Amino acid sequence: MRKLSSREITISGAAAMAIGAAALWSVVIEPSLSTRSDSFAQLRKIDILWSVLDQVPDTLYAPQTAPIQPLRQRVTASARAAAIDIRRVDPQGAALSISLDDVAFTALIGWLETLTTTYGVQVFSAEIGRRPEPGRVSARIVMEDAQ
């Protein structure tokens, strides 16, 4: 094998440096610059959104809380609306114990679903007993605010 001349060594070194520089540019530098410019574009969009949101009045997105009735009023009003007769209401601290005689099971379940989804009531415990008539039950339910 023959020895490379100094001219061939110089050309090989220059070619290696050019290939290395091209690889460095295409693998490291160019993707970094494009990612950086994309990041700055995203930041500009976020700044524009923040400036728009800063101009929106505070009352527009402030939570509107309706005055909440006491638990007893919510329970009795919803029972009246569902045509359920409450036999007895006993307070037990922050909870209420409701006693029902002879109510349709489907009406009871519908009423409890309405209480939990609409009126913010949580059923703590329920004792439901079958009556001699089909589809009729008696119940004792302990409920509280769902907070």
DSSP file with accessible surface (Angstrom, degrees, kcal/mol):
  #  RESIDUE AA STRUCTURE BP1 BP2  ACC     N-H-->O    O-->H-N    N-H-->O    O-->H-N    TCO  KAPPA ALPHA  PHI   PSI    X-CA   Y-CA   Z-CA
    1    1 A M              0   0  236      0, 0.0     2,-0.2     0, 0.0     0, 0.0   0.000 360.0 360.0 360.0 138.6    0.0    0.0    0.0
    2    2 A R        -     0   0  174      1,-0.1     2,-0.2     0, 0.0     0, 0.0  -0.561 360.0-108.1 -91.6 157.6    1.3    3.4   -0.9
    3    3 A K        -     0   0  190     -2,-0.2     2,-0.2     1,-0.1    -1,-0.1  -0.559  34.6-113.0 -82.9 140.5    1.6    6.3    1.4
    4    4 A L        -     0   0   95     -2,-0.2    -1,-0.1     1,-0.1     2,-0.1  -0.489  29.7-123.1 -74.9 142.0   -0.8    9.2    1.0
    5    5 A S     >  -     0   0   52     -2,-0.2     4,-2.4     1,-0.1     5,-0.2  -0.351  25.0-108.0 -76.7 166.6    0.7   12.5   -0.2
    6    6 A S  H  > S+     0   0   96      1,-0.2     4,-2.4     2,-0.2     5,-0.2   0.865 120.9  55.5 -65.6 -32.3    0.3   15.6    1.9
    7    7 A R  H  > S+     0   0  190      2,-0.2     4,-2.5     1,-0.2    -1,-0.2   0.928 109.1  46.3 -65.8 -44.3   -2.1   17.0   -0.7
    8    8 A E  H  > S+     0   0   60      2,-0.2     4,-2.7     1,-0.2    -2,-0.2   0.889 111.8  51.7 -65.9 -37.7   -4.3   13.9   -0.3
    9    9 A I  H  X S+     0   0   97     -4,-2.4     4,-2.5     2,-0.2    -2,-0.2   0.923 111.2  47.9 -63.7 -41.9   -4.1   14.1    3.5
   10   10 A T  H  X S+     0   0   96     -4,-2.4     4,-2.6     2,-0.2    -2,-0.2   0.929 113.1  47.0 -65.6 -44.6   -5.2   17.7    3.3
   11   11 A I  H  X S+     0   0   95     -4,-2.5     4,-2.8     2,-0.2     5,-0.2   0.922 113.1  49.4 -64.1 -42.6   -8.1   17.0    0.9
   12   12 A S  H  X S+     0   0   68     -4,-2.7     4,-2.5     2,-0.2    -2,-0.2   0.915 112.5  47.7 -63.0 -41.9   -9.2   14.0    3.1
   13   13 A G  H  X S+     0   0   31     -4,-2.5     4,-2.5     2,-0.2    -2,-0.2   0.917 112.7  48.4 -64.5 -42.8   -9.1   16.2    6.2
   14   14 A A  H  X S+     0   0   56     -4,-2.6     4,-2.6     2,-0.2    -2,-0.2   0.917 112.7  48.6 -64.8 -41.1  -11.0   19.0    4.6
   15   15 A A  H  X S+     0   0   48     -4,-2.8     4,-2.7     2,-0.2     5,-0.2   0.915 111.3  49.9 -65.1 -41.8  -13.6   16.5    3.3
   16   16 A A  H  X S+     0   0   62     -4,-2.5     4,-2.6     2,-0.2    -2,-0.2   0.915 112.4  47.6 -62.3 -41.6  -13.9   15.0    6.8
   17   17 A M  H  X S+     0   0  142     -4,-2.5     4,-2.8     2,-0.2    -2,-0.2   0.905 112.1  49.4 -66.3 -40.2  -14.4   18.4    8.3
   18   18 A A  H  X S+     0   0   60     -4,-2.6     4,-2.6     2,-0.2    -2,-0.2   0.927 113.6  45.7 -65.6 -43.1  -17.0   19.4    5.7
   19   19 A I  H  X S+     0   0  121     -4,-2.7     4,-2.6     2,-0.2    -2,-0.2   0.924 114.5  48.7 -65.2 -41.7  -18.9   16.1    6.3
   20   20 A G  H  X S+     0   0   39     -4,-2.6     4,-2.7    -5,-0.2    -2,-0.2   0.914 112.2  48.3 -63.2 -42.3  -18.6   16.6   10.1
   21   21 A A  H  X S+     0   0   60     -4,-2.8     4,-2.7     2,-0.2    -2,-0.2   0.914 112.5  48.6 -65.6 -41.1  -19.8   20.2    9.8
   22   22 A A  H  X S+     0   0   61     -4,-2.6     4,-2.7     2,-0.2     5,-0.2   0.915 113.5  47.1 -65.3 -40.5  -22.8   19.2    7.6
   23   23 A A  H  X S+     0   0   47     -4,-2.6     4,-2.4     2,-0.2     5,-0.4   0.922 112.2  49.6 -65.7 -44.2  -23.7   16.4   10.0
   24   24 A L  H  X>S+     0   0   93     -4,-2.7     4,-2.2    -5,-0.2     5,-1.8   0.924 113.6  47.1 -59.6 -44.1  -23.4   18.7   13.0
   25   25 A W  I  <>S+     0   0  134     -4,-2.7     5,-2.7     3,-0.2    -2,-0.2   0.948 117.4  40.4 -63.3 -49.0  -25.6   21.3   11.2
   26   26 A S  I  <5S+     0   0   68     -4,-2.7    -2,-0.2    -5,-0.2    -1,-0.2   0.796 124.4  36.2 -75.9 -26.8  -28.3   18.9   10.1
   27   27 A V  I  <5S+     0   0  106     -4,-2.4    -3,-0.2    -5,-0.2    -2,-0.2   0.837 133.8   9.4 -95.2 -34.5  -28.4   16.8   13.3
   28   28 A V  I  X5S+     0   0   74     -4,-2.2     4,-1.5    -5,-0.4    -3,-0.2   0.843 124.3  39.9-113.5 -56.7  -27.9   19.4   16.1
   29   29 A I  I  ><S+     0   0   64     -5,-1.8     4,-2.4     2,-0.2     5,-0.2   0.952 113.1  47.4 -73.3 -50.4  -27.9   23.0   15.1
   30   30 A E  H  ><S+     0   0   90     -5,-2.7     4,-2.4     1,-0.2     5,-0.2   0.933 113.6  47.3 -62.7 -44.7  -30.8   23.3   12.6
   31   31 A P  H  > S+     0   0   45      0, 0.0     4,-2.5     0, 0.0     5,-0.2   0.905 112.1  52.0 -63.0 -34.9  -33.3   21.3   14.7
   32   32 A S  H  X S+     0   0   70     -4,-1.5     4,-2.4     1,-0.2    -2,-0.2   0.923 110.4  47.5 -65.2 -42.7  -32.4   23.4   17.7
   33   33 A L  H  X S+     0   0   86     -4,-2.4     4,-2.4     2,-0.2    -1,-0.2   0.904 113.4  47.0 -66.9 -40.4  -33.0   26.6   15.8
   34   34 A S  H  X S+     0   0   43     -4,-2.4     4,-2.4     2,-0.2    -2,-0.2   0.908 113.3  48.8 -69.6 -38.3  -36.3   25.5   14.4
   35   35 A T  H  X S+     0   0   82     -4,-2.5     4,-2.5    -5,-0.2    -2,-0.2   0.910 111.3  51.2 -64.2 -40.3  -37.5   24.2   17.8
   36   36 A R  H  X S+     0   0  154     -4,-2.4     4,-2.3    -5,-0.2    -2,-0.2   0.934 110.9  46.7 -62.9 -44.2  -36.4   27.5   19.3
   37   37 A S  H  X S+     0   0   60     -4,-2.4     4,-2.2     1,-0.2    -1,-0.2   0.895 112.0  51.1 -68.1 -36.6  -38.4   29.5   16.8
   38   38 A D  H  X S+     0   0  102     -4,-2.4     4,-2.3     2,-0.2    -1,-0.2   0.905 109.7  51.0 -63.9 -39.6  -41.4   27.3   17.3
   39   39 A S  H  X S+     0   0   61     -4,-2.5     4,-2.4     1,-0.2    -2,-0.2   0.916 109.7  49.2 -64.3 -41.7  -41.1   27.8   21.0
   40   40 A F  H  X S+     0   0   91     -4,-2.3     4,-2.3     2,-0.2    -1,-0.2   0.891 109.4  52.7 -66.2 -35.6  -41.0   31.6   20.6
   41   41 A A  H  X S+     0   0   30     -4,-2.2     4,-2.1     2,-0.2    -2,-0.2   0.922 109.8  48.5 -64.8 -42.3  -44.0   31.4   18.3
   42   42 A Q  H  X S+     0   0  107     -4,-2.3     4,-2.4     1,-0.2    -2,-0.2   0.909 110.4  51.4 -62.5 -42.1  -46.0   29.5   20.9
   43   43 A L  H  X S+     0   0   89     -4,-2.4     4,-2.6     1,-0.2    -2,-0.2   0.892 108.0  52.1 -63.8 -38.2  -44.9   32.0   23.6
   44   44 A R  H  X S+     0   0  146     -4,-2.3     4,-2.2     2,-0.2    -1,-0.2   0.919 109.8  49.4 -63.5 -40.7  -46.1   34.9   21.4
   45   45 A K  H  X S+     0   0  125     -4,-2.1     4,-2.4     2,-0.2    -2,-0.2   0.915 111.1  49.3 -63.8 -41.4  -49.5   33.2   21.0
   46   46 A I  H  X S+     0   0   72     -4,-2.4     4,-2.7     1,-0.2    -2,-0.2   0.916 109.5  51.7 -65.0 -40.8  -49.7   32.7   24.8
   47   47 A D  H  X S+     0   0  106     -4,-2.6     4,-2.3     2,-0.2    -1,-0.2   0.905 109.4  50.3 -61.9 -39.5  -48.9   36.3   25.4
   48   48 A I  H  X S+     0   0  104     -4,-2.2     4,-2.2     2,-0.2    -2,-0.2   0.937 111.0  48.8 -64.7 -43.7  -51.6   37.4   23.0
   49   49 A L  H  X S+     0   0  112     -4,-2.4     4,-2.8     1,-0.2    -2,-0.2   0.914 110.8  50.2 -62.2 -42.4  -54.1   35.2   24.8
   50   50 A W  H  X S+     0   0  150     -4,-2.7     4,-2.2     1,-0.2    -1,-0.2   0.899 109.2  51.3 -63.5 -38.9  -53.1   36.5   28.2
   51   51 A S  H  X S+     0   0   55     -4,-2.3     4,-0.8     2,-0.2    -1,-0.2   0.898 112.1  47.0 -66.8 -36.2  -53.5   40.1   26.9
   52   52 A V  H >X S+     0   0   75     -4,-2.2     3,-0.8     1,-0.2     4,-0.6   0.930 113.0  48.8 -67.3 -44.3  -57.0   39.3   25.6
   53   53 A L  H >< S+     0   0   86     -4,-2.8     3,-0.7     1,-0.2    -2,-0.2   0.826 104.2  60.1 -66.4 -30.1  -57.9   37.5   28.9
   54   54 A D  H 3< S+     0   0  123     -4,-2.2    -1,-0.2     1,-0.2    -2,-0.2   0.773 102.4  53.9 -67.6 -23.0  -56.6   40.5   30.9
   55   55 A Q  H << S+     0   0  158     -3,-0.8    -1,-0.2    -4,-0.8    -2,-0.2   0.627  86.0  98.8 -86.0 -12.6  -59.2   42.7   29.2
   56   56 A V  S << S-     0   0   35     -3,-0.7     5,-0.1    -4,-0.6    -3,-0.0  -0.559  85.3-108.5 -74.4 134.7  -62.1   40.4   30.1
   57   57 A P    >>  -     0   0   79      0, 0.0     3,-1.2     0, 0.0     4,-0.6  -0.296  19.6-125.2 -64.5 147.8  -64.0   41.7   33.1
   58   58 A D  H 3> S+     0   0  118      1,-0.3     4,-0.6     2,-0.2     3,-0.5   0.815 107.0  62.1 -63.2 -31.2  -63.6   39.7   36.3
   59   59 A T  H 34 S+     0   0  108      1,-0.2    -1,-0.3     2,-0.2     3,-0.1   0.711  91.2  69.0 -71.0 -17.3  -67.3   39.3   36.8
   60   60 A L  H <4 S+     0   0  127     -3,-1.2    -1,-0.2     1,-0.2    -2,-0.2   0.908 113.9  23.3 -69.5 -40.5  -67.6   37.4   33.5
   61   61 A Y  H  < S+     0   0  138     -4,-0.6    -1,-0.2    -3,-0.5    -2,-0.2   0.274  92.1 118.3-113.6  16.2  -65.7   34.3   34.7
   62   62 A A  S  < S-     0   0   42     -4,-0.6     2,-0.2    -3,-0.1    -3,-0.0  -0.580  76.5-102.5 -77.4 138.2  -66.3   34.6   38.4
   63   63 A P        -     0   0  117      0, 0.0     2,-0.8     0, 0.0    -1,-0.1  -0.424  29.8-142.1 -65.6 131.7  -68.2   31.7   39.8
   64   64 A Q        -     0   0  159     -2,-0.2     2,-0.6    -3,-0.0    -5,-0.0  -0.854  18.0-167.3 -96.0 110.5  -71.8   32.5   40.5
   65   65 A T        -     0   0  127     -2,-0.8     3,-0.0     3,-0.0     0, 0.0  -0.886  10.8-144.3-103.5 122.8  -73.0   30.8   43.6
   66   66 A A        -     0   0   76     -2,-0.6     2,-0.2     1,-0.1    -2,-0.0  -0.558  36.0 -92.9 -78.4 146.7  -76.6   30.7   44.3
   67   67 A P        -     0   0  128      0, 0.0     2,-0.5     0, 0.0    -1,-0.1  -0.447  44.6-133.4 -62.0 128.1  -77.7   31.0   47.9
   68   68 A I        -     0   0  118     -2,-0.2     3,-0.1    -3,-0.0    51,-0.0  -0.738  12.6-134.6 -90.1 130.4  -78.0   27.5   49.2
   69   69 A Q        -     0   0   97     -2,-0.5     5,-0.0     1,-0.1    -1,-0.0  -0.384  37.2 -85.6 -74.3 158.7  -81.1   26.7   51.2
   70   70 A P     >  -     0   0   77      0, 0.0     4,-2.1     0, 0.0     3,-0.3  -0.272  41.4-110.0 -60.8 155.0  -80.8   24.7   54.4
   71   71 A L  H  > S+     0   0   16      1,-0.2     4,-2.6     2,-0.2     5,-0.2   0.891 116.3  54.7 -56.3 -43.7  -80.7   20.9   54.0
   72   72 A R  H  > S+     0   0  124      1,-0.2     4,-2.5     2,-0.2     5,-0.3   0.910 108.8  47.8 -60.6 -42.5  -84.2   20.5   55.6
   73   73 A Q  H  > S+     0   0  100     -3,-0.3     4,-2.4     1,-0.2     5,-0.3   0.908 111.8  49.8 -66.7 -40.9  -85.8   22.9   53.1
   74   74 A R  H  X S+     0   0   14     -4,-2.1     4,-2.1     2,-0.2    -2,-0.2   0.922 113.4  46.4 -63.2 -42.1  -84.2   21.3   50.1
   75   75 A V  H  X S+     0   0    0     -4,-2.6     4,-2.2    -5,-0.2    -2,-0.2   0.948 115.7  43.4 -67.7 -47.5  -85.3   17.8   51.2
   76   76 A T  H  X S+     0   0   39     -4,-2.5     4,-2.3    -5,-0.2    -2,-0.2   0.906 114.5  50.0 -68.6 -38.2  -88.9   18.7   52.0
   77   77 A A  H  X S+     0   0   34     -4,-2.4     4,-2.2    -5,-0.3    -1,-0.2   0.919 112.8  46.3 -66.4 -40.7  -89.3   20.9   48.9
   78   78 A S  H  X S+     0   0    4     -4,-2.1     4,-1.7    -5,-0.3    -1,-0.2   0.876 111.7  51.8 -70.8 -34.1  -88.0   18.2   46.6
   79   79 A A  H  <>S+     0   0    2     -4,-2.2     5,-2.9     2,-0.2     4,-0.3   0.913 109.6  49.8 -66.0 -41.3  -90.1   15.5   48.3
   80   80 A R  H ><5S+     0   0  179     -4,-2.3     3,-1.2     1,-0.2    -2,-0.2   0.924 110.5  50.2 -61.7 -42.0  -93.2   17.7   47.8
   81   81 A A  H 3<5S+     0   0   85     -4,-2.2    -1,-0.2     1,-0.3    -2,-0.2   0.826 112.1  47.5 -66.5 -31.2  -92.2   18.1   44.1
   82   82 A A  T 3<5S-     0   0   41     -4,-1.7    -1,-0.3    -5,-0.1    -2,-0.2   0.375 114.6-117.6 -89.7   3.7  -91.8   14.3   43.7
   83   83 A A  T < 5 +     0   0   87     -3,-1.2     2,-0.5    -4,-0.3    -3,-0.2   0.892  64.7 146.3  60.1  43.2  -95.2   13.7   45.5
   84   84 A I      < -     0   0    7     -5,-2.9     2,-0.6    -6,-0.1    -1,-0.2  -0.950  43.4-140.5-111.9 128.0  -93.5   11.8   48.3
   85   85 A D        -     0   0  140     -2,-0.5    16,-0.6    16,-0.2     2,-0.6  -0.781  11.3-149.5 -89.9 120.1  -95.0   12.1   51.8
   86   86 A I  E     -A  100   0A  45     -2,-0.6    14,-0.2     1,-0.2     3,-0.1  -0.780   8.7-168.2 -89.1 124.9  -92.3   12.4   54.5
   87   87 A R  E     +     0   0A 144     12,-2.2     2,-0.3    -2,-0.6    13,-0.2   0.908  69.6   2.5 -78.3 -42.3  -93.6   10.8   57.8
   88   88 A R  E     -A   99   0A 137     11,-1.5    11,-2.7     2,-0.0     2,-0.5  -0.998  52.8-162.0-151.2 141.8  -90.8   12.2   60.0
   89   89 A V  E     -A   98   0A  25     -2,-0.3     9,-0.2     9,-0.2   -17,-0.0  -0.986  15.7-178.8-124.8 117.9  -87.7   14.4   59.8
   90   90 A D  E     -A   97   0A  46      7,-2.8     7,-3.3    -2,-0.5     2,-0.2  -0.970  22.1-134.9-118.9 122.7  -85.1   14.1   62.6
   91   91 A P  E     -A   96   0A  87      0, 0.0     2,-0.3     0, 0.0     5,-0.2  -0.520  18.0-174.2 -72.3 139.2  -82.0   16.2   62.7
   92   92 A Q  E >   -A   95   0A  89      3,-3.1     3,-1.8    -2,-0.2     2,-0.4  -0.703  60.8 -70.2-131.7  79.5  -78.8   14.3   63.5
   93   93 A G  T 3  S-     0   0   80      1,-0.3    -1,-0.2    -2,-0.3     0, 0.0  -0.576 116.6 -13.4  70.1-123.5  -76.1   16.9   63.8
   94   94 A A  T 3  S+     0   0   90     -2,-0.4    51,-0.4    -3,-0.1    -1,-0.3   0.578 130.8  75.9 -84.4  -8.9  -75.5   18.2   60.3
   95   95 A A  E <  S-A   92   0A  11     -3,-1.8    -3,-3.1    49,-0.1     2,-0.4  -0.493  71.0-137.1 -99.2 168.2  -77.4   15.3   58.8
   96   96 A L  E     -AB  91 143A  11     47,-2.9    47,-2.7    -5,-0.2     2,-0.6  -0.984   4.1-147.2-125.4 139.9  -81.2   14.6   58.6
   97   97 A S  E     -AB  90 142A   0     -7,-3.3    -7,-2.8    -2,-0.4     2,-0.5  -0.936  19.2-165.1-105.5 120.7  -82.9   11.3   59.2
   98   98 A I  E     -AB  89 141A   0     43,-3.5    43,-2.8    -2,-0.6     2,-0.5  -0.914   4.0-161.1-109.9 129.0  -86.0   11.0   56.9
   99   99 A S  E     -AB  88 140A   9    -11,-2.7   -12,-2.2    -2,-0.5   -11,-1.5  -0.938   9.6-174.0-111.3 131.2  -88.7    8.3   57.5
  100  100 A L  E     -AB  86 139A   1     39,-3.2    39,-2.0    -2,-0.5     2,-0.4  -0.968   8.3-159.0-125.6 138.0  -91.0    7.3   54.7
  101  101 A D  E     -     0   0A  75    -16,-0.6   -16,-0.2    -2,-0.4    37,-0.2  -0.962  68.7 -11.1-114.9 135.2  -94.1    5.0   54.9
  102  102 A D  E    S+     0   0A  62     -2,-0.4     2,-0.3     1,-0.2    -1,-0.2   0.920  80.7 157.2  47.8  72.2  -95.6    3.3   51.8
  103  103 A V  E     - B   0 137A  11     34,-2.9    34,-2.8    -3,-0.2     2,-0.2  -0.937  48.7-100.8-123.5 147.7  -93.8    5.0   48.9
  104  104 A A  E  >  - B   0 136A  23     -2,-0.3     4,-2.4    32,-0.2    32,-0.2  -0.490  27.6-135.4 -67.0 134.6  -93.3    3.6   45.4
  105  105 A F  H  > S+     0   0   89     30,-2.7     4,-2.6     1,-0.2     5,-0.2   0.908 104.3  50.7 -60.6 -42.4  -89.8    2.3   45.0
  106  106 A T  H  > S+     0   0  116     29,-0.3     4,-2.3     1,-0.2    -1,-0.2   0.893 110.7  49.4 -65.2 -37.0  -89.3    3.9   41.6
  107  107 A A  H  > S+     0   0   37      2,-0.2     4,-2.5     1,-0.2    -1,-0.2   0.906 110.8  51.0 -66.5 -39.3  -90.5    7.3   43.0
  108  108 A L  H  X S+     0   0    0     -4,-2.4     4,-2.6     2,-0.2    -2,-0.2   0.944 111.5  46.0 -63.4 -46.5  -88.1    6.9   45.9
  109  109 A I  H  X S+     0   0   78     -4,-2.6     4,-2.3     1,-0.2    -2,-0.2   0.916 113.4  49.7 -65.7 -40.2  -85.1    6.1   43.6
  110  110 A G  H  X S+     0   0   33     -4,-2.3     4,-2.2    -5,-0.2    -1,-0.2   0.907 111.4  49.3 -62.9 -41.0  -86.0    9.0   41.3
  111  111 A W  H  X S+     0   0    3     -4,-2.5     4,-2.6     2,-0.2    -2,-0.2   0.925 111.0  49.1 -64.6 -44.4  -86.3   11.4   44.3
  112  112 A L  H  X S+     0   0   22     -4,-2.6     4,-2.3     2,-0.2    -2,-0.2   0.896 110.5  51.4 -63.6 -37.2  -82.9   10.3   45.7
  113  113 A E  H  X S+     0   0  101     -4,-2.3     4,-2.3    -5,-0.2     5,-0.3   0.924 111.0  47.9 -65.4 -41.4  -81.3   10.7   42.3
  114  114 A T  H  X>S+     0   0   51     -4,-2.2     4,-2.6     1,-0.2     5,-1.2   0.914 110.7  52.0 -65.1 -41.5  -82.7   14.3   42.1
  115  115 A L  H  <5S+     0   0    0     -4,-2.6     6,-1.8     3,-0.2     4,-0.4   0.919 114.0  42.4 -60.2 -43.7  -81.5   15.1   45.6
  116  116 A T  H  <5S+     0   0   64     -4,-2.3    -2,-0.2     4,-0.2    -1,-0.2   0.855 123.7  34.5 -76.8 -33.0  -78.0   14.0   44.9
  117  117 A T  H  <5S+     0   0   89     -4,-2.3    -2,-0.2    -5,-0.2    -3,-0.2   0.842 131.8  22.8 -91.3 -33.9  -77.6   15.5   41.4
  118  118 A T  T  <5S+     0   0   99     -4,-2.6    -3,-0.2    -5,-0.3    -2,-0.1   0.842 125.7  39.7-102.0 -40.2  -79.6   18.7   41.7
  119  119 A Y  S   <S-     0   0   72     -5,-1.2    -3,-0.2    -4,-0.4    -4,-0.1   0.389  99.3-117.8 -99.4   2.6  -79.9   19.7   45.4
  120  120 A G        +     0   0   33      1,-0.2    26,-2.2    -5,-0.2     2,-0.4   0.908  62.4 145.1  66.3  41.4  -76.4   18.8   46.6
  121  121 A V  E     -C  145   0A   2     -6,-1.8     2,-0.5    24,-0.2    24,-0.2  -0.902  35.8-153.8-113.4 141.5  -77.4   16.1   49.0
  122  122 A Q  E     -C  144   0A  92     22,-3.7    22,-2.5    -2,-0.4     2,-0.6  -0.960  16.4-130.7-116.1 130.4  -75.5   13.0   49.8
  123  123 A V  E     -C  143   0A  48     -2,-0.5    20,-0.3    20,-0.2     3,-0.1  -0.703  23.1-177.9 -80.4 119.0  -77.2    9.8   51.1
  124  124 A F  E     -     0   0A 135     18,-2.8     2,-0.3    -2,-0.6    19,-0.2   0.881  66.6 -13.7 -84.7 -44.4  -75.2    8.7   54.2
  125  125 A S  E     -C  142   0A  46     17,-1.9    17,-2.8     2,-0.0    -1,-0.4  -0.987  59.1-162.1-155.8 155.7  -77.3    5.5   54.8
  126  126 A A  E     -C  141   0A  50     -2,-0.3     2,-0.5    15,-0.2    15,-0.2  -0.989   7.2-168.3-145.3 132.5  -80.5    4.0   53.7
  127  127 A E  E     -C  140   0A 121     13,-2.7    13,-2.3    -2,-0.4     2,-0.5  -0.977  17.3-177.2-117.9 113.2  -82.7    1.2   55.2
  128  128 A I  E     -C  139   0A  75     -2,-0.5     2,-0.4    11,-0.2    11,-0.2  -0.954   2.9-169.8-117.8 125.5  -85.4    0.2   52.7
  129  129 A G  E     -C  138   0A  31      9,-3.2     9,-2.5    -2,-0.5     2,-0.2  -0.904  23.2-115.5-116.9 146.4  -88.0   -2.4   53.6
  130  130 A R  E     -C  137   0A 231     -2,-0.4     7,-0.2     7,-0.2     9,-0.0  -0.504  24.8-148.1 -78.9 141.5  -90.5   -4.1   51.3
  131  131 A R        -     0   0   86      5,-2.2     5,-0.2     2,-0.4     4,-0.1  -0.644  29.2-106.6-100.6 164.2  -94.3   -3.5   51.9
  132  132 A P  S    S+     0   0  115      0, 0.0    -1,-0.1     0, 0.0     3,-0.0   0.855 101.4  78.8 -61.9 -32.3  -97.0   -6.1   51.2
  133  133 A E  S >  S-     0   0   85      1,-0.1     3,-1.6     2,-0.0    -2,-0.4  -0.544  97.7-102.2 -76.2 139.3  -98.1   -4.3   48.1
  134  134 A P  T 3  S+     0   0  127      0, 0.0    -1,-0.1     0, 0.0     3,-0.1  -0.353 102.9  12.0 -63.0 135.5  -95.9   -4.9   45.0
  135  135 A G  T 3  S+     0   0   55      1,-0.2   -30,-2.7    -4,-0.1     2,-0.4   0.499 101.6 115.1  78.8   5.4  -93.5   -2.0   44.2
  136  136 A R  E <   +B  104   0A  83     -3,-1.6    -5,-2.2   -32,-0.2     2,-0.3  -0.853  38.3 172.9-111.7 142.0  -94.1   -0.2   47.5
  137  137 A V  E     -BC 103 130A  12    -34,-2.8   -34,-2.9    -2,-0.4     2,-0.3  -0.918  26.7-138.1-138.9 164.0  -91.5    0.3   50.2
  138  138 A S  E     - C   0 129A  34     -9,-2.5    -9,-3.2    -2,-0.3     2,-0.3  -0.927  31.3-172.2-117.9 152.1  -90.9    2.0   53.6
  139  139 A A  E     -BC 100 128A   9    -39,-2.0   -39,-3.2    -2,-0.3     2,-0.4  -0.991  29.3-160.5-148.5 151.7  -87.6    3.7   54.1
  140  140 A R  E     -BC  99 127A  81    -13,-2.3   -13,-2.7    -2,-0.3     2,-0.4  -0.981  26.8-178.0-129.7 116.8  -85.4    5.4   56.7
  141  141 A I  E     -BC  98 126A   0    -43,-2.8   -43,-3.5    -2,-0.4     2,-0.5  -0.965  18.3-156.7-124.7 131.2  -82.7    7.5   55.0
  142  142 A V  E     +BC  97 125A   6    -17,-2.8   -18,-2.8    -2,-0.4   -17,-1.9  -0.928  25.7 173.1-104.9 124.4  -79.9    9.6   56.6
  143  143 A M  E     +BC  96 123A   0    -47,-2.7   -47,-2.9    -2,-0.5     2,-0.3  -0.925  10.9 178.6-133.5 158.2  -78.6   12.3   54.3
  144  144 A E  E     - C   0 122A  56    -22,-2.5   -22,-3.7    -2,-0.3   -49,-0.1  -0.906  43.6 -68.3-147.3 171.5  -76.3   15.3   54.6
  145  145 A D  E     - C   0 121A  53    -51,-0.4     2,-1.5    -2,-0.3   -24,-0.2  -0.438  43.4-129.9 -65.0 139.6  -74.9   18.1   52.5
  146  146 A A              0   0   50    -26,-2.2    -1,-0.1    -2,-0.1   -25,-0.1  -0.606 360.0 360.0 -92.4  78.1  -72.5   16.9   49.8
  147  147 A Q              0   0  189     -2,-1.5    -2,-0.0   -25,-0.0   -26,-0.0  -0.860 360.0 360.0-127.1 360.0  -69.6   19.2   50.5
